[in-house]
């Protein structure tokens, strides 16, 4: 751990950033270091909530960035659950995954909440109706996805990740189960992406040197 932090500090002199990455300022360690679910890869997680306007603003940056990732980096979204009122939004994301509609409706769901102002992210029945209509599905199928055992298991994992990371808000980006940053910490959406790339590069270099 100390070795990686030293490498991060040394790397500062060779890279120009709009905001200079500083440990415990623009990024910091997670409260607990936890195992990722992508062995051999550098895993990046975004903790988000559909009702969060800052997550809505961050989403286009992450979409663009995710389309350019190298083979050794994996990006996953994790709906945050710091409180019960966020559960409907978390279930919505996992239901979209289960139904194979995440790619088609994720951005549209964000738009429905923040751009069109037509959907309450805390109203589970309203979200189910929206997915049913926009996914052109049977309501029973959507309700079944929302209440499946697999989603219940994912919700528990989401809650644990938020708690173990020591996150205090969203969007929060967690890099390799060990470091985290955010648009707030970094001073903007693109800065958060730049700092994430900065940490990824140093993790990659550290792994090469340890072989």
PLY file of the C-alpha trace (Angstrom):
ply
format ascii 1.0
element vertex 211
property float x
property float y
property float z
element edge 210
property int vertex1
property int vertex2
end_header
0.00 0.00 0.00
2.74 2.47 0.97
4.63 1.52 -2.20
1.69 2.50 -4.38
1.24 5.82 -2.58
4.93 6.62 -3.14
4.59 5.78 -6.82
1.55 8.02 -7.05
3.53 10.91 -5.59
6.53 10.39 -7.90
4.29 10.27 -10.95
3.03 13.80 -10.34
6.11 15.42 -11.84
5.59 13.73 -15.23
1.90 14.43 -15.85
-0.04 17.67 -16.27
-3.57 17.75 -14.81
-6.19 20.47 -14.69
-6.29 19.68 -10.96
-3.12 18.27 -9.43
-3.90 14.86 -7.88
-3.23 14.93 -4.16
-3.72 11.97 -1.84
-6.40 12.67 0.80
-7.49 15.72 -1.21
-8.62 14.75 -4.72
-8.62 11.03 -3.92
-8.18 8.84 -0.88
-8.15 5.25 0.32
-11.38 3.45 0.97
-12.31 2.87 4.60
-11.68 -0.83 4.05
-9.76 -2.51 1.25
-12.12 -5.05 -0.31
-11.77 -7.76 -2.93
-13.05 -6.99 -6.41
-15.13 -9.36 -8.54
-12.84 -9.08 -11.57
-9.71 -11.21 -10.92
-6.67 -10.09 -12.88
-8.32 -6.80 -13.86
-8.31 -3.29 -12.44
-11.94 -2.87 -11.42
-13.57 0.56 -11.33
-16.97 0.96 -9.66
-19.30 3.92 -9.75
-21.61 4.28 -6.77
-24.64 6.20 -8.00
-28.33 6.93 -7.46
-30.88 7.69 -10.15
-32.26 10.55 -8.08
-28.88 12.31 -7.87
-28.45 15.26 -10.27
-24.66 15.01 -9.91
-24.78 11.36 -10.99
-26.87 12.44 -13.96
-24.19 15.00 -14.86
-21.42 12.43 -14.40
-23.06 9.74 -16.52
-22.08 11.06 -20.00
-18.44 11.39 -18.93
-18.38 7.82 -17.64
-20.12 6.49 -20.75
-17.52 8.12 -23.00
-14.65 6.94 -20.80
-15.98 3.38 -20.54
-15.98 3.06 -24.33
-12.20 3.59 -24.43
-11.05 1.27 -21.62
-8.03 -1.01 -22.17
-8.41 -4.76 -21.73
-7.07 -4.77 -18.18
-9.73 -2.39 -16.82
-13.34 -3.29 -15.99
-16.04 -0.72 -15.25
-19.22 -1.50 -13.30
-22.05 0.60 -11.92
-23.27 -0.08 -8.40
-26.45 1.62 -7.19
-25.73 3.05 -3.76
-27.98 2.32 -0.80
-27.06 4.55 2.15
-30.75 4.78 3.11
-33.98 2.85 2.48
-35.47 5.52 0.21
-32.79 4.72 -2.38
-33.78 1.06 -2.65
-36.32 1.56 -5.51
-33.64 3.18 -7.66
-31.18 0.39 -6.90
-33.77 -2.25 -7.74
-34.52 -0.40 -10.97
-30.90 -0.66 -12.15
-30.60 -4.35 -11.27
-33.97 -5.06 -12.87
-32.75 -3.41 -16.08
-29.69 -5.67 -15.97
-31.82 -8.75 -15.35
-34.15 -7.87 -18.21
-31.29 -7.10 -20.58
-32.34 -3.46 -20.84
-29.52 -1.64 -19.04
-27.92 -0.50 -22.28
-31.22 0.64 -23.74
-32.95 2.29 -20.78
-30.30 3.37 -18.25
-29.76 6.81 -19.78
-33.47 7.20 -20.60
-34.37 6.51 -16.97
-31.99 9.27 -15.88
-33.62 11.59 -18.45
-37.12 10.72 -17.26
-36.19 11.75 -13.72
-34.01 14.83 -14.28
-34.69 16.16 -17.77
-38.35 15.36 -18.31
-39.32 15.51 -14.60
-41.83 12.73 -15.17
-40.69 10.13 -12.66
-40.11 9.93 -8.91
-36.95 7.84 -8.24
-38.38 6.79 -4.85
-41.66 5.45 -6.27
-41.13 1.77 -7.06
-44.53 1.24 -8.70
-44.03 4.26 -10.94
-40.60 2.97 -12.01
-42.03 -0.49 -12.72
-44.73 1.07 -14.88
-42.14 3.20 -16.69
-39.89 0.19 -17.45
-42.91 -1.83 -18.54
-43.95 0.88 -21.00
-40.51 1.82 -22.31
-39.21 -1.74 -22.42
-42.42 -2.95 -24.08
-42.73 -5.76 -21.56
-45.43 -7.42 -19.52
-45.84 -5.82 -16.09
-45.64 -9.22 -14.38
-42.20 -9.82 -15.90
-40.91 -6.48 -14.66
-42.37 -6.98 -11.17
-40.80 -10.43 -11.04
-37.40 -8.93 -11.87
-37.81 -6.29 -9.14
-38.61 -8.89 -6.49
-36.27 -11.72 -7.48
-33.94 -13.40 -4.99
-30.92 -12.46 -7.10
-31.74 -8.75 -6.83
-32.16 -9.05 -3.07
-28.65 -10.49 -2.90
-27.29 -7.65 -5.06
-28.93 -5.04 -2.85
-27.15 -6.43 0.20
-23.85 -6.33 -1.67
-24.46 -2.73 -2.78
-25.14 -1.69 0.80
-21.94 -3.39 1.97
-19.78 -1.78 -0.74
-21.02 1.71 0.17
-20.37 1.06 3.86
-16.96 -0.61 3.43
-15.75 2.11 1.08
-16.62 4.78 3.61
-18.42 6.73 0.91
-20.38 9.76 2.07
-22.24 10.55 -1.13
-22.65 9.91 -4.85
-21.32 9.74 -7.44
-18.26 8.04 -5.95
-15.72 6.22 -8.08
-13.90 3.31 -6.44
-10.71 2.06 -8.05
-9.63 -1.54 -7.45
-11.39 -1.76 -4.07
-8.78 0.51 -2.55
-9.04 4.12 -3.71
-11.91 6.48 -4.37
-12.58 9.87 -5.88
-15.61 11.86 -7.01
-16.55 14.89 -9.03
-16.81 16.81 -5.75
-13.39 15.72 -4.48
-11.75 16.21 -7.88
-13.43 19.51 -8.68
-15.46 18.40 -11.68
-16.56 15.43 -13.76
-13.60 15.39 -16.18
-11.16 15.88 -13.31
-12.61 12.77 -11.63
-12.04 10.81 -14.85
-8.48 12.12 -15.14
-7.67 11.19 -11.55
-9.23 7.74 -12.04
-6.98 7.19 -15.07
-4.02 8.44 -13.03
-4.66 5.89 -10.27
-5.25 3.09 -12.80
-1.91 3.78 -14.49
-0.05 3.67 -11.20
-1.77 0.45 -10.11
-0.80 -1.08 -13.46
2.82 0.03 -13.07
2.93 -1.24 -9.50
1.68 -4.66 -10.60
4.29 -4.87 -13.35
7.09 -4.06 -10.91
5.87 -6.65 -8.40
6.00 -9.53 -10.92
0 1
1 2
2 3
3 4
4 5
5 6
6 7
7 8
8 9
9 10
10 11
11 12
12 13
13 14
14 15
15 16
16 17
17 18
18 19
19 20
20 21
21 22
22 23
23 24
24 25
25 26
26 27
27 28
28 29
29 30
30 31
31 32
32 33
33 34
34 35
35 36
36 37
37 38
38 39
39 40
40 41
41 42
42 43
43 44
44 45
45 46
46 47
47 48
48 49
49 50
50 51
51 52
52 53
53 54
54 55
55 56
56 57
57 58
58 59
59 60
60 61
61 62
62 63
63 64
64 65
65 66
66 67
67 68
68 69
69 70
70 71
71 72
72 73
73 74
74 75
75 76
76 77
77 78
78 79
79 80
80 81
81 82
82 83
83 84
84 85
85 86
86 87
87 88
88 89
89 90
90 91
91 92
92 93
93 94
94 95
95 96
96 97
97 98
98 99
99 100
100 101
101 102
102 103
103 104
104 105
105 106
106 107
107 108
108 109
109 110
110 111
111 112
112 113
113 114
114 115
115 116
116 117
117 118
118 119
119 120
120 121
121 122
122 123
123 124
124 125
125 126
126 127
127 128
128 129
129 130
130 131
131 132
132 133
133 134
134 135
135 136
136 137
137 138
138 139
139 140
140 141
141 142
142 143
143 144
144 145
145 146
146 147
147 148
148 149
149 150
150 151
151 152
152 153
153 154
154 155
155 156
156 157
157 158
158 159
159 160
160 161
161 162
162 163
163 164
164 165
165 166
166 167
167 168
168 169
169 170
170 171
171 172
172 173
173 174
174 175
175 176
176 177
177 178
178 179
179 180
180 181
181 182
182 183
183 184
184 185
185 186
186 187
187 188
188 189
189 190
190 191
191 192
192 193
193 194
194 195
195 196
196 197
197 198
198 199
199 200
200 201
201 202
202 203
203 204
204 205
205 206
206 207
207 208
208 209
209 210
